[in-house]
């Protein structure tokens, strides 16, 4: 098939598609350029759609950065329903998604741990309120009008090994 005939066929297909979908075509040549690529040798080759594996890797990359599934799918150019179908049918992909979603959480926890270790009392209280029910403020409690200070007391840990503790000595 010659280049001229290929362009003519693609133009008719593009116009027919536009009429069916009631779309407005900005430029027929841009539509042709989208579906074909002319190499330096002058032959036409179809521009392939990214493979399923490549699309999955792109979605996983966005999830590893901490984006939500909707945003990751939109940026990768994949429908959310498609990704959820992949999750249901491909156990390996589901494991990779779980690992990708865990990475930003692990980074945040590590950062929080470093802040707590630096002595930031607000971070300590924030963590304790979420991790331990005893530190949570009741929902019906009135908001505190004044700030409060937290005093931490350093005590010496008993010098006992884990083996001694387990044996009850």
Z-matrix of the N, CA and C atoms (Angstrom, degrees):
N
C 1 1.450
C 2 1.522 1 107.89
N 3 1.298 2 117.09 1 133.26
C 4 1.454 3 120.94 2 -178.22
C 5 1.518 4 110.25 3 -79.81
N 6 1.325 5 114.05 4 163.29
C 7 1.462 6 119.91 5 179.52
C 8 1.518 7 110.22 6 -61.68
N 9 1.335 8 116.99 7 -42.70
C 10 1.472 9 120.80 8 -178.57
C 11 1.531 10 110.49 9 -62.44
N 12 1.338 11 116.83 10 -44.27
C 13 1.457 12 120.46 11 -178.81
C 14 1.530 13 110.93 12 -66.95
N 15 1.343 14 116.11 13 -38.33
C 16 1.461 15 120.42 14 178.25
C 17 1.530 16 110.23 15 -63.53
N 18 1.336 17 116.63 16 -43.31
C 19 1.462 18 119.62 17 178.33
C 20 1.526 19 111.18 18 -63.13
N 21 1.320 20 116.68 19 -40.75
C 22 1.459 21 120.60 20 179.68
C 23 1.526 22 110.89 21 -63.48
N 24 1.339 23 116.18 22 -43.90
C 25 1.467 24 120.71 23 179.03
C 26 1.523 25 110.44 24 -63.71
N 27 1.328 26 116.59 25 -44.52
C 28 1.462 27 119.83 26 179.59
C 29 1.525 28 111.74 27 -65.47
N 30 1.317 29 116.88 28 -36.60
C 31 1.465 30 120.19 29 178.23
C 32 1.524 31 109.84 30 -63.16
N 33 1.342 32 117.17 31 -46.04
C 34 1.465 33 120.10 32 178.76
C 35 1.529 34 110.75 33 -62.52
N 36 1.333 35 116.70 34 -42.30
C 37 1.473 36 119.88 35 179.51
C 38 1.520 37 110.40 36 -63.62
N 39 1.326 38 117.25 37 -41.55
C 40 1.454 39 121.28 38 -179.15
C 41 1.523 40 110.67 39 -65.26
N 42 1.344 41 116.96 40 -45.37
C 43 1.461 42 120.34 41 -179.61
C 44 1.528 43 110.80 42 -66.05
N 45 1.335 44 116.99 43 -39.87
C 46 1.459 45 120.67 44 178.86
C 47 1.533 46 110.11 45 -64.23
N 48 1.317 47 116.21 46 -42.68
C 49 1.457 48 120.94 47 178.44
C 50 1.520 49 110.64 48 -63.20
N 51 1.339 50 116.11 49 -40.12
C 52 1.460 51 119.90 50 -179.98
C 53 1.520 52 111.03 51 -66.32
N 54 1.340 53 117.02 52 -38.48
C 55 1.461 54 119.86 53 179.82
C 56 1.519 55 110.58 54 -67.28
N 57 1.317 56 116.76 55 -39.72
C 58 1.460 57 120.52 56 -179.65
C 59 1.521 58 110.92 57 -66.43
N 60 1.322 59 116.33 58 -44.23
C 61 1.461 60 120.64 59 -176.58
C 62 1.520 61 113.58 60 -87.83
N 63 1.328 62 117.62 61 -0.07
C 64 1.460 63 122.71 62 -177.18
C 65 1.525 64 111.08 63 55.19
N 66 1.328 65 115.61 64 41.43
C 67 1.456 66 121.01 65 179.80
C 68 1.515 67 109.58 66 -96.10
N 69 1.286 68 115.88 67 155.42
C 70 1.452 69 121.30 68 175.16
C 71 1.519 70 107.24 69 -101.71
N 72 1.314 71 115.96 70 123.87
C 73 1.459 72 120.02 71 -179.92
C 74 1.516 73 108.08 72 -93.63
N 75 1.324 74 115.88 73 123.47
C 76 1.459 75 120.29 74 178.11
C 77 1.499 76 111.72 75 -72.23
N 78 1.299 77 116.29 76 -43.60
C 79 1.447 78 120.34 77 -177.76
C 80 1.517 79 108.86 78 -153.93
N 81 1.328 80 114.83 79 124.06
C 82 1.454 81 119.45 80 179.49
C 83 1.520 82 109.56 81 -65.61
N 84 1.323 83 117.09 82 -37.19
C 85 1.465 84 119.10 83 -178.40
C 86 1.528 85 111.20 84 -65.63
N 87 1.339 86 117.94 85 -33.05
C 88 1.460 87 119.12 86 177.48
C 89 1.528 88 110.80 87 -69.62
N 90 1.332 89 116.55 88 -34.10
C 91 1.456 90 119.34 89 175.99
C 92 1.522 91 110.46 90 -66.95
N 93 1.323 92 116.56 91 -40.13
C 94 1.463 93 120.09 92 177.33
C 95 1.516 94 109.67 93 -64.42
N 96 1.316 95 117.08 94 -42.74
C 97 1.464 96 120.91 95 -179.52
C 98 1.521 97 111.05 96 -63.82
N 99 1.302 98 116.21 97 -30.31
C 100 1.463 99 119.99 98 -179.48
C 101 1.524 100 111.39 99 -68.55
N 102 1.335 101 116.54 100 -36.40
C 103 1.452 102 120.01 101 -175.11
C 104 1.523 103 114.04 102 -96.37
N 105 1.291 104 118.53 103 -13.30
C 106 1.458 105 120.25 104 179.02
C 107 1.509 106 109.82 105 -134.75
N 108 1.296 107 114.50 106 155.17
C 109 1.457 108 120.90 107 175.53
C 110 1.514 109 107.62 108 -135.09
N 111 1.319 110 116.91 109 130.68
C 112 1.454 111 120.92 110 179.41
C 113 1.510 112 107.30 111 -99.19
N 114 1.322 113 115.42 112 120.69
C 115 1.453 114 119.90 113 -178.42
C 116 1.523 115 109.56 114 -79.02
N 117 1.321 116 115.43 115 173.95
C 118 1.466 117 120.83 116 -179.92
C 119 1.517 118 111.09 117 -61.75
N 120 1.324 119 117.84 118 -28.67
C 121 1.461 120 121.44 119 180.00
C 122 1.522 121 111.20 120 -76.97
N 123 1.313 122 118.57 121 -11.13
C 124 1.451 123 121.96 122 176.56
C 125 1.514 124 114.23 123 94.36
N 126 1.320 125 119.12 124 5.89
C 127 1.453 126 119.22 125 178.74
C 128 1.526 127 109.91 126 -96.83
N 129 1.306 128 115.71 127 154.13
C 130 1.458 129 121.60 128 -176.92
C 131 1.520 130 108.80 129 -94.79
N 132 1.306 131 115.38 130 135.34
C 133 1.454 132 120.10 131 174.20
C 134 1.518 133 108.07 132 -132.52
N 135 1.285 134 116.83 133 143.62
C 136 1.457 135 120.64 134 179.40
C 137 1.527 136 109.33 135 -74.17
N 138 1.315 137 116.66 136 140.36
C 139 1.451 138 121.79 137 176.25
C 140 1.519 139 106.97 138 -80.96
N 141 1.322 140 115.62 139 116.32
C 142 1.462 141 119.98 140 -175.15
C 143 1.519 142 111.53 141 -76.37
N 144 1.288 143 115.40 142 145.78
C 145 1.447 144 122.43 143 173.14
C 146 1.526 145 107.40 144 -72.96
N 147 1.325 146 118.60 145 145.79
C 148 1.468 147 119.39 146 179.21
C 149 1.535 148 110.97 147 -58.40
N 150 1.320 149 115.52 148 145.88
C 151 1.460 150 120.12 149 -178.93
C 152 1.527 151 110.40 150 -68.83
N 153 1.314 152 114.83 151 162.47
C 154 1.461 153 120.78 152 178.79
C 155 1.525 154 109.79 153 -59.18
N 156 1.330 155 116.16 154 -42.32
C 157 1.472 156 120.82 155 -179.39
C 158 1.528 157 110.61 156 -62.19
N 159 1.329 158 116.59 157 -42.59
C 160 1.459 159 120.34 158 -179.97
C 161 1.526 160 110.94 159 -66.17
N 162 1.323 161 117.16 160 -40.24
C 163 1.475 162 120.63 161 177.20
C 164 1.525 163 110.34 162 -64.46
N 165 1.339 164 116.72 163 -41.53
C 166 1.461 165 120.18 164 177.96
C 167 1.524 166 110.55 165 -62.61
N 168 1.325 167 117.12 166 -43.06
C 169 1.464 168 120.91 167 179.18
C 170 1.526 169 111.28 168 -63.04
N 171 1.330 170 116.68 169 -37.18
C 172 1.468 171 120.63 170 178.47
C 173 1.525 172 110.36 171 -65.61
N 174 1.324 173 116.86 172 -45.66
C 175 1.473 174 120.82 173 177.98
C 176 1.525 175 109.75 174 -60.84
N 177 1.332 176 116.90 175 -43.96
C 178 1.469 177 120.93 176 179.71
C 179 1.523 178 111.36 177 -61.82
N 180 1.323 179 116.96 178 -39.16
C 181 1.463 180 120.26 179 178.26
C 182 1.521 181 111.89 180 -60.70
N 183 1.320 182 116.10 181 -42.38
C 184 1.469 183 119.45 182 178.95
C 185 1.530 184 111.12 183 -68.79
N 186 1.328 185 117.36 184 -37.30
C 187 1.460 186 120.07 185 177.92
C 188 1.523 187 110.91 186 -66.12
N 189 1.333 188 117.38 187 -36.71
C 190 1.466 189 121.04 188 177.75
C 191 1.524 190 111.49 189 -64.41
N 192 1.326 191 116.69 190 -27.80
C 193 1.466 192 120.55 191 177.85
C 194 1.521 193 112.19 192 -77.51
N 195 1.324 194 117.23 193 -10.49
C 196 1.461 195 120.71 194 177.28
C 197 1.509 196 114.31 195 103.43
N 198 1.330 197 118.15 196 8.42
C 199 1.457 198 120.09 197 178.92
C 200 1.525 199 110.42 198 -77.92
N 201 1.318 200 116.38 199 153.84
C 202 1.463 201 120.17 200 177.51
C 203 1.530 202 108.71 201 -75.26
N 204 1.320 203 116.61 202 166.31
C 205 1.459 204 121.95 203 -175.90
C 206 1.526 205 111.59 204 -60.22
N 207 1.327 206 117.55 205 -42.10
C 208 1.465 207 120.57 206 -178.30
C 209 1.514 208 111.51 207 -60.96
N 210 1.316 209 116.86 208 -46.44
C 211 1.459 210 121.12 209 -179.43
C 212 1.519 211 110.91 210 -67.43
N 213 1.327 212 116.79 211 -42.04
C 214 1.471 213 120.61 212 179.42
C 215 1.524 214 110.32 213 -60.61
N 216 1.325 215 117.00 214 -42.93
C 217 1.465 216 120.78 215 179.21
C 218 1.524 217 111.33 216 -65.36
N 219 1.324 218 116.18 217 -43.18
C 220 1.464 219 119.82 218 -179.55
C 221 1.528 220 111.18 219 -62.95
N 222 1.318 221 117.05 220 -43.30
C 223 1.460 222 119.94 221 -179.80
C 224 1.524 223 112.14 222 -68.63
N 225 1.329 224 117.28 223 -31.34
C 226 1.462 225 120.99 224 179.32
C 227 1.524 226 112.09 225 -82.40
N 228 1.333 227 116.41 226 -13.55
C 229 1.457 228 119.90 227 -179.55
C 230 1.520 229 112.99 228 78.49
N 231 1.315 230 116.61 229 31.31
C 232 1.463 231 122.64 230 -179.27
C 233 1.519 232 108.00 231 -123.56
N 234 1.302 233 116.84 232 142.38
C 235 1.455 234 120.57 233 176.59
C 236 1.519 235 111.68 234 -71.24
N 237 1.312 236 116.26 235 144.26
C 238 1.475 237 120.15 236 178.43
C 239 1.518 238 111.59 237 -59.60
N 240 1.322 239 116.68 238 -40.76
C 241 1.463 240 120.62 239 179.89
C 242 1.528 241 109.96 240 -60.61
N 243 1.322 242 117.26 241 -37.71
C 244 1.465 243 121.37 242 178.25
C 245 1.518 244 110.19 243 -61.92
N 246 1.320 245 116.85 244 -45.63
C 247 1.461 246 120.81 245 -179.36
C 248 1.528 247 110.04 246 -64.45
N 249 1.330 248 117.71 247 -41.39
C 250 1.461 249 119.99 248 179.08
C 251 1.539 250 111.02 249 -67.37
N 252 1.328 251 117.80 250 -31.29
C 253 1.465 252 120.59 251 173.85
C 254 1.520 253 110.05 252 -65.97
N 255 1.337 254 116.96 253 -42.43
C 256 1.463 255 120.84 254 176.01
C 257 1.529 256 110.27 255 -60.13
N 258 1.329 257 116.92 256 -41.10
C 259 1.462 258 120.62 257 -179.72
C 260 1.533 259 111.49 258 -62.42
N 261 1.326 260 116.47 259 -39.16
C 262 1.460 261 120.49 260 -179.19
C 263 1.520 262 112.35 261 -72.20
N 264 1.334 263 116.60 262 -34.23
C 265 1.465 264 119.55 263 -173.09
C 266 1.522 265 114.20 264 -97.62
N 267 1.327 266 118.11 265 -16.01
C 268 1.460 267 120.99 266 -174.47
C 269 1.530 268 109.52 267 -125.60
N 270 1.320 269 116.62 268 101.96
C 271 1.472 270 121.34 269 -176.77
C 272 1.529 271 111.40 270 -64.48
N 273 1.320 272 117.17 271 -35.70
C 274 1.474 273 120.14 272 -179.69
C 275 1.537 274 110.50 273 -65.55
N 276 1.328 275 115.94 274 -42.45
C 277 1.466 276 119.60 275 177.81
C 278 1.530 277 109.91 276 -64.37
N 279 1.330 278 117.38 277 -39.24
C 280 1.468 279 120.81 278 178.20
C 281 1.524 280 110.70 279 -60.95
N 282 1.334 281 117.30 280 -40.69
C 283 1.470 282 120.57 281 177.28
C 284 1.520 283 111.16 282 -65.16
N 285 1.325 284 116.17 283 -40.57
C 286 1.466 285 119.92 284 179.73
C 287 1.534 286 111.01 285 -66.07
N 288 1.336 287 117.15 286 -36.50
C 289 1.467 288 120.82 287 177.59
C 290 1.533 289 109.86 288 -66.66
N 291 1.326 290 116.75 289 -43.24
C 292 1.467 291 120.14 290 178.88
C 293 1.533 292 110.45 291 -60.78
N 294 1.320 293 116.46 292 -42.52
C 295 1.470 294 120.00 293 178.54
C 296 1.527 295 111.09 294 -66.51
N 297 1.323 296 116.99 295 -39.20
C 298 1.464 297 120.54 296 179.60
C 299 1.525 298 111.21 297 -66.06
N 300 1.332 299 116.90 298 -39.28
C 301 1.464 300 120.22 299 178.62
C 302 1.522 301 112.17 300 -70.50
N 303 1.337 302 117.32 301 -25.63
C 304 1.459 303 121.31 302 -179.19
C 305 1.526 304 112.44 303 -77.67
N 306 1.322 305 117.75 304 -25.58
C 307 1.463 306 120.49 305 -176.32
C 308 1.531 307 113.62 306 -61.36
N 309 1.331 308 120.55 307 -48.73
C 310 1.471 309 118.84 308 178.95
C 311 1.526 310 112.65 309 -64.07
N 312 1.336 311 116.44 310 -32.98
C 313 1.463 312 120.17 311 178.31
C 314 1.520 313 109.71 312 -66.63
N 315 1.316 314 116.15 313 -42.79
C 316 1.466 315 120.01 314 179.13
C 317 1.525 316 111.02 315 -64.18
N 318 1.333 317 117.06 316 -40.21
C 319 1.479 318 120.09 317 177.41
C 320 1.517 319 111.03 318 -63.25
N 321 1.346 320 117.05 319 -40.73
C 322 1.462 321 120.48 320 179.55
C 323 1.522 322 111.21 321 -66.79
N 324 1.329 323 116.53 322 -40.21
C 325 1.460 324 119.36 323 178.50
C 326 1.523 325 111.45 324 -65.45
N 327 1.317 326 116.80 325 -39.04
C 328 1.461 327 120.86 326 177.74
C 329 1.528 328 110.67 327 -64.38
N 330 1.328 329 116.08 328 -41.82
C 331 1.458 330 120.26 329 178.26
C 332 1.528 331 110.57 330 -64.77
N 333 1.327 332 117.09 331 -42.50
C 334 1.464 333 121.13 332 177.67
C 335 1.528 334 110.45 333 -61.69
N 336 1.328 335 116.60 334 -42.00
C 337 1.462 336 120.25 335 178.74
C 338 1.529 337 111.01 336 -60.79
N 339 1.314 338 116.94 337 -41.99
C 340 1.475 339 120.57 338 178.44
C 341 1.530 340 111.16 339 -64.43
N 342 1.333 341 116.57 340 -38.91
C 343 1.471 342 120.21 341 179.42
C 344 1.523 343 109.64 342 -67.01
N 345 1.324 344 116.66 343 -41.93
C 346 1.463 345 120.74 344 178.32
C 347 1.521 346 110.02 345 -62.46
N 348 1.329 347 116.72 346 -43.97
C 349 1.470 348 120.79 347 179.45
C 350 1.522 349 112.17 348 -64.02
N 351 1.320 350 117.48 349 -25.94
C 352 1.466 351 120.52 350 178.46
C 353 1.523 352 111.36 351 -75.94
N 354 1.346 353 117.74 352 -11.13
C 355 1.460 354 121.16 353 175.57
C 356 1.513 355 114.83 354 98.88
N 357 1.304 356 118.78 355 15.76
C 358 1.459 357 121.33 356 179.09
C 359 1.531 358 108.78 357 -74.40
N 360 1.323 359 116.33 358 107.90
C 361 1.470 360 122.19 359 -175.33
C 362 1.527 361 111.50 360 -65.12
N 363 1.323 362 117.56 361 -34.36
C 364 1.466 363 119.87 362 179.27
C 365 1.522 364 110.77 363 -64.28
N 366 1.313 365 116.15 364 -40.26
C 367 1.465 366 119.95 365 178.37
C 368 1.525 367 110.61 366 -66.47
N 369 1.314 368 116.05 367 -38.96
C 370 1.469 369 120.22 368 178.33
C 371 1.515 370 109.84 369 -61.86
N 372 1.322 371 117.51 370 -47.35
C 373 1.468 372 120.86 371 -179.33
C 374 1.532 373 110.99 372 -65.54
N 375 1.322 374 116.68 373 -40.86
C 376 1.466 375 120.17 374 178.44
C 377 1.522 376 109.79 375 -58.29
N 378 1.316 377 115.81 376 -45.62
C 379 1.468 378 120.09 377 -179.00
C 380 1.525 379 110.88 378 -65.71
N 381 1.305 380 117.34 379 -46.30
C 382 1.464 381 120.34 380 -178.15
C 383 1.530 382 112.01 381 -63.35
N 384 1.334 383 117.18 382 -38.39
C 385 1.465 384 119.93 383 178.85
C 386 1.523 385 111.58 384 -61.90
N 387 1.307 386 117.41 385 -32.61
C 388 1.457 387 120.43 386 -178.06
C 389 1.524 388 113.03 387 -90.34
N 390 1.332 389 116.80 388 -29.77
C 391 1.462 390 120.06 389 -175.81
C 392 1.530 391 113.25 390 -90.05
N 393 1.324 392 117.35 391 -30.35
C 394 1.473 393 121.19 392 -175.20
C 395 1.523 394 109.79 393 -123.32
N 396 1.322 395 118.03 394 118.91
C 397 1.466 396 120.41 395 -178.78
C 398 1.527 397 113.96 396 -58.54
N 399 1.321 398 118.06 397 -27.96
C 400 1.462 399 120.50 398 -178.14
C 401 1.531 400 112.13 399 -65.62
N 402 1.309 401 118.27 400 -23.85
C 403 1.460 402 121.67 401 -177.68
C 404 1.525 403 112.89 402 -93.50
N 405 1.314 404 117.93 403 -3.74
C 406 1.464 405 120.54 404 -177.88
C 407 1.519 406 110.77 405 -73.31
N 408 1.312 407 114.69 406 141.73
C 409 1.459 408 121.12 407 177.03
C 410 1.528 409 107.35 408 -81.59
N 411 1.333 410 117.95 409 131.10
C 412 1.470 411 119.53 410 178.57
C 413 1.522 412 111.04 411 -58.99
N 414 1.332 413 116.17 412 145.81
C 415 1.465 414 120.75 413 -177.33
C 416 1.522 415 112.38 414 -65.11
N 417 1.331 416 117.77 415 -30.54
C 418 1.463 417 120.63 416 -178.06
C 419 1.530 418 112.60 417 -89.44
N 420 1.328 419 117.22 418 3.34
C 421 1.471 420 120.02 419 -179.81
C 422 1.522 421 110.21 420 -73.44
N 423 1.330 422 114.94 421 143.34
C 424 1.461 423 120.43 422 178.31
C 425 1.527 424 108.67 423 -71.92
N 426 1.323 425 116.70 424 142.96
C 427 1.463 426 118.40 425 179.17
C 428 1.529 427 110.83 426 -65.37
N 429 1.292 428 115.21 427 141.10
C 430 1.470 429 120.14 428 -179.05
C 431 1.520 430 109.42 429 -70.95
N 432 1.332 431 115.11 430 131.21
C 433 1.466 432 119.32 431 -179.14
C 434 1.527 433 111.35 432 -86.74
N 435 1.295 434 116.85 433 -19.67
C 436 1.450 435 119.47 434 179.88
C 437 1.526 436 108.92 435 -122.32
N 438 1.293 437 115.43 436 155.04
C 439 1.456 438 118.98 437 -179.53
C 440 1.529 439 109.51 438 -78.60
N 441 1.271 440 116.06 439 159.95
C 442 1.453 441 120.73 440 -179.62
C 443 1.523 442 108.41 441 -128.83
N 444 1.288 443 114.41 442 156.69
C 445 1.452 444 120.32 443 179.83
C 446 1.521 445 109.33 444 -111.09
N 447 1.284 446 115.81 445 145.94
C 448 1.453 447 121.79 446 178.28
C 449 1.516 448 107.31 447 -109.02
N 450 1.315 449 115.51 448 126.38
C 451 1.459 450 119.99 449 178.18
C 452 1.516 451 108.24 450 -105.97
N 453 1.299 452 115.07 451 126.78
C 454 1.451 453 120.84 452 178.31
C 455 1.518 454 107.96 453 -107.40
N 456 1.325 455 114.80 454 134.15
C 457 1.452 456 119.92 455 179.36
C 458 1.519 457 108.33 456 -109.06
N 459 1.308 458 116.24 457 129.23
C 460 1.457 459 121.45 458 179.29
C 461 1.515 460 108.00 459 -91.47
N 462 1.317 461 115.85 460 124.42
C 463 1.461 462 121.02 461 178.16
C 464 1.525 463 108.23 462 -120.33
N 465 1.303 464 114.69 463 151.25
C 466 1.453 465 119.91 464 179.70
C 467 1.528 466 109.19 465 -77.97
N 468 1.299 467 115.33 466 133.77
C 469 1.454 468 120.41 467 177.74
C 470 1.521 469 108.82 468 -77.93
N 471 1.314 470 117.61 469 143.52
C 472 1.475 471 119.16 470 178.42
C 473 1.526 472 109.50 471 -64.65
N 474 1.304 473 115.33 472 143.98
C 475 1.449 474 120.02 473 179.93
C 476 1.525 475 108.41 474 -89.26
N 477 1.297 476 114.55 475 90.68
C 478 1.456 477 121.46 476 -179.58
C 479 1.521 478 107.11 477 -144.04
N 480 1.283 479 115.93 478 141.03
C 481 1.457 480 119.09 479 178.74
C 482 1.516 481 109.45 480 -85.47
N 483 1.286 482 114.95 481 165.51
C 484 1.465 483 120.07 482 -179.54
C 485 1.536 484 110.18 483 -65.76
N 486 1.314 485 117.10 484 -36.89
C 487 1.464 486 120.24 485 178.93
C 488 1.530 487 111.27 486 -62.90
N 489 1.339 488 116.02 487 -43.20
C 490 1.468 489 120.05 488 178.88
C 491 1.531 490 110.89 489 -64.06
N 492 1.324 491 115.20 490 -38.47
C 493 1.455 492 120.19 491 -179.96
C 494 1.517 493 110.50 492 -66.25
N 495 1.323 494 117.07 493 -41.82
C 496 1.453 495 121.09 494 -179.56
C 497 1.530 496 112.37 495 -68.63
N 498 1.332 497 117.03 496 -32.60
C 499 1.462 498 120.49 497 179.08
C 500 1.524 499 111.58 498 -79.02
N 501 1.339 500 117.04 499 -15.09
C 502 1.460 501 121.04 500 178.37
C 503 1.492 502 114.06 501 85.69
N 504 1.291 503 118.94 502 22.91
C 505 1.483 504 122.00 503 -179.91
C 506 1.492 505 111.91 504 -82.08
